[in-house]
Amino acid sequence: MSIITLTSDIGMQDYLVGAIKGQLWHYCPECHVTDITHHISPFNLPQATYICKSAFAYFPLGTFHFVLINLFDRKPEHVLVAEHNGQYIGCADNGLLTMIAGGMPEKVVKISLPKDAPKNTFTMIQLLAGAARELSRGKALGEIAPLTQQIHVKNNLQPLVGDDFIEGQIIHIDSFENVVVNITREQFNAQCKNRRFQIFFRRNEVISQISETYADVPEGQKLALFNAAGYLEIAINKGNAAGLFGLQGFRRDQLTQPTGYQQLSYYQTVRIIFQ
């Protein structure tokens, strides 16, 4: 039985997620459909990348991941289906694929929308479901459509690195209001080199050690740790770090406000100084 995961920015307020699942079972009646999340912030590709990369790694080979995010960034003429790390990713041609894969995926094809078909979510799902059905029956990706490298490319948000510092950005705030920063354990260790350090965020807030669990500090105290996905997390033991410290993730409207860039830097930046 094929596994299909769904990740989207659609939310759960209306019929759309249920209708998508119904359409998938119509075209792939033997598949098992599971949700990753439908609460990606609108236009937030760094958050989508973090969620997808962290979740996809735990699925078995041959899983199909449908990433329905920012589908109409441009008028859709095709959808992308890629083979990467033994799994398949289907999404719009909006740059997110190369962010999730960390570069060009191993194989990718464009599947064109029929000229007379409505250019909407359901048409795109129909094409992705058809591709999943053919691949699950043993076809190679290149038999579905010609392989290509002519796709829209975007680079993942990377921390800024210097000899004595590393500076990251907030990419996700979870339901406990823990704050996830785009600094991995590997990146931190490569810069730290067993030196002392201080983590600066929100004006004068400082943390000078990495905890293993939330319980390493007293209730109500701030801490930093590397979460299960391997990313730096700012948290409060049994508290809400984002709300208390006024931290927030990326919102596209920040870039349209008169002081958008200042706000973006002020709220998002987490800086680690090594001594």
C-alpha positions in Angstrom: 0.0 0.0 0.0 1.4 3.4 -1.0 1.7 6.2 1.6 0.9 9.7 0.6 1.6 12.6 3.0 -0.1 16.0 2.8 1.6 19.3 3.9 -0.2 22.6 3.1 -0.9 26.1 4.1 -4.6 25.5 3.6 -5.7 25.3 7.2 -8.6 23.2 8.5 -11.4 25.9 8.3 -13.2 24.6 5.2 -13.8 21.7 2.9 -10.6 21.7 0.9 -8.4 19.3 2.8 -11.3 16.7 3.0 -12.0 17.2 -0.7 -8.3 16.7 -1.6 -8.3 13.4 0.4 -11.5 12.3 -1.4 -9.9 13.0 -4.7 -6.7 11.1 -3.8 -8.8 8.0 -2.8 -10.7 8.3 -6.1 -7.5 8.1 -8.1 -5.4 6.0 -5.7 -8.0 3.9 -3.8 -5.2 1.6 -2.4 -3.2 4.4 -0.9 -2.9 5.4 2.7 -3.2 9.2 3.1 -1.7 10.9 6.2 -1.4 14.6 7.2 1.9 16.2 8.2 0.4 19.7 8.8 -2.0 22.1 7.1 -1.0 25.0 9.2 2.2 26.3 7.4 2.1 30.1 7.6 1.2 31.7 4.3 4.2 32.3 2.0 6.6 31.0 4.7 8.9 28.8 2.6 11.6 28.5 5.3 9.1 27.2 7.8 7.7 24.8 5.2 11.2 23.6 4.5 11.9 22.9 8.1 8.7 21.0 8.6 9.0 18.9 5.5 12.7 18.0 5.9 12.2 17.1 9.6 9.1 14.9 8.9 10.1 13.3 5.6 13.2 11.7 7.1 11.1 9.4 9.2 8.9 7.9 6.3 9.8 4.7 4.5 11.3 4.5 1.1 8.8 5.0 -1.7 6.6 7.4 0.2 4.9 10.2 -1.8 4.9 13.7 -0.2 2.5 16.2 -1.7 3.5 19.7 -0.6 0.6 22.1 -1.3 2.2 25.4 -0.4 2.2 28.7 -2.2 0.6 26.8 -5.2 -0.3 30.0 -7.0 2.8 32.0 -6.6 2.6 32.2 -10.4 0.1 30.9 -12.9 0.5 27.1 -12.8 1.4 25.5 -16.1 2.7 22.3 -14.6 3.5 20.5 -11.4 6.8 19.0 -10.3 7.4 15.4 -9.2 10.9 14.6 -7.8 12.7 11.6 -6.6 14.9 12.4 -3.6 16.5 10.1 -1.0 14.3 7.2 -2.1 11.1 9.1 -1.7 8.9 11.3 -4.0 8.0 14.9 -3.6 5.2 16.6 -5.6 4.8 20.3 -5.5 4.4 23.5 -7.5 7.3 25.0 -9.4 7.9 27.8 -6.9 11.4 27.1 -5.6 10.3 25.1 -2.5 11.5 21.8 -4.0 15.2 22.9 -4.1 14.9 24.2 -0.6 13.6 20.9 0.8 16.1 18.9 -1.2 19.0 21.2 -0.3 19.7 21.8 -4.0 18.7 20.1 -7.2 16.9 16.8 -6.4 18.3 13.5 -7.9 15.5 13.4 -10.5 12.6 15.7 -11.4 10.0 15.9 -14.0 7.4 18.5 -15.1 3.9 17.3 -15.6 1.9 19.8 -17.7 -1.6 20.8 -16.8 -4.1 20.1 -19.6 -4.8 23.2 -21.6 -8.5 23.0 -21.1 -8.4 22.1 -17.4 -9.1 24.6 -14.7 -5.8 25.8 -13.1 -6.8 25.0 -9.6 -5.8 22.8 -6.6 -7.9 19.9 -7.7 -6.3 19.7 -11.2 -2.9 19.7 -9.6 -3.8 17.0 -7.2 -5.2 14.9 -10.0 -1.9 15.1 -11.8 0.1 14.3 -8.7 -2.2 11.4 -7.8 -1.8 10.0 -11.3 2.0 10.2 -11.0 1.9 8.4 -7.7 -0.3 5.7 -9.1 2.0 5.0 -12.0 5.2 5.1 -9.8 3.6 2.8 -7.3 2.9 0.3 -10.1 6.6 0.2 -11.0 7.2 2.9 -13.6 10.4 4.9 -13.4 10.0 8.7 -13.0 11.5 9.3 -16.4 8.7 7.2 -18.0 6.1 9.5 -16.7 7.6 12.7 -18.2 11.0 13.8 -19.5 13.6 14.4 -16.8 14.6 18.1 -16.5 16.6 20.5 -14.4 14.8 23.5 -15.7 12.9 24.4 -12.6 12.6 27.4 -10.4 15.4 27.4 -7.8 15.4 29.0 -4.3 18.1 28.5 -1.7 17.2 27.6 1.9 17.6 30.3 4.6 21.1 29.8 6.1 22.6 31.3 9.2 25.3 34.0 8.9 28.7 32.7 10.1 31.8 34.5 11.3 35.0 33.5 13.2 33.4 34.2 16.6 29.7 34.2 15.9 26.8 32.5 14.2 23.5 34.4 13.6 20.3 32.6 12.7 16.7 33.4 12.0 13.4 32.2 13.6 11.9 29.7 11.2 9.1 28.2 13.3 7.1 28.7 16.5 5.4 25.5 17.7 2.1 25.0 19.6 3.9 25.5 22.9 5.4 28.7 21.6 8.9 27.3 21.6 11.0 29.2 19.0 13.0 27.2 16.4 16.0 28.8 14.8 17.7 27.7 11.6 21.0 26.7 13.3 21.6 23.0 13.5 23.6 21.1 16.1 26.3 20.4 13.4 26.6 24.1 12.5 26.8 25.1 16.1 29.5 22.5 16.9 31.5 23.5 13.9 31.6 27.1 15.1 31.8 26.5 18.8 35.0 24.4 18.9 34.5 23.9 22.6 34.5 27.6 23.3 32.3 29.3 25.8 29.3 31.1 24.2 26.3 33.4 24.8 23.1 33.2 22.9 21.5 36.7 22.5 17.9 37.4 21.5 15.3 40.0 22.2 17.5 42.9 23.4 19.3 41.8 26.6 18.1 38.2 26.9 21.1 35.9 27.1 21.5 32.1 27.5 25.0 30.7 28.1 24.5 26.9 28.0 22.8 24.2 25.9 20.3 22.1 27.9 19.4 18.5 27.1 15.7 18.7 28.2 13.3 21.4 29.2 13.5 20.0 32.8 17.2 21.0 33.0 16.1 24.5 34.3 13.6 25.5 36.9 10.0 26.0 35.9 9.5 29.4 34.3 13.2 29.8 33.3 14.5 30.2 29.7 16.7 27.6 28.0 18.2 26.6 24.7 18.4 23.1 23.4 18.6 21.2 20.1 15.3 19.7 19.4 14.5 16.2 17.9 15.0 17.6 14.4 18.5 18.8 15.4 17.7 22.6 15.3 18.3 25.2 18.0 15.3 25.9 20.1 14.6 28.8 22.5 12.1 27.8 25.1 10.8 28.3 28.6 10.2 25.4 30.9 6.4 25.2 31.1 6.1 28.6 29.6 5.7 30.3 26.2 8.9 31.8 25.0 7.5 33.4 21.8 4.8 35.3 23.7 6.9 36.3 26.7 9.8 37.6 24.7 7.8 39.0 21.8 9.5 36.8 19.3 7.7 36.0 16.0 8.4 34.1 12.8 8.4 35.4 9.3 5.2 37.1 7.9 5.2 38.3 4.4 3.3 41.5 5.3 6.4 42.6 7.3 8.2 43.2 4.1 5.4 45.6 2.9 5.4 47.7 6.0 7.5 51.0 6.0 9.8 49.5 8.7 9.5 45.9 7.6 13.2 45.1 7.4 13.9 46.6 10.8 11.1 44.6 12.3 12.2 41.4 10.5 15.7 41.8 11.9 14.6 42.9 15.3 12.2 40.0 16.0 13.8 37.2 14.1 17.6 37.3 14.7 19.2 35.0 17.3 23.0 35.6 17.6 25.5 33.3 19.3 28.8 34.9 20.3 31.8 32.5 21.0 34.6 33.5 23.4 
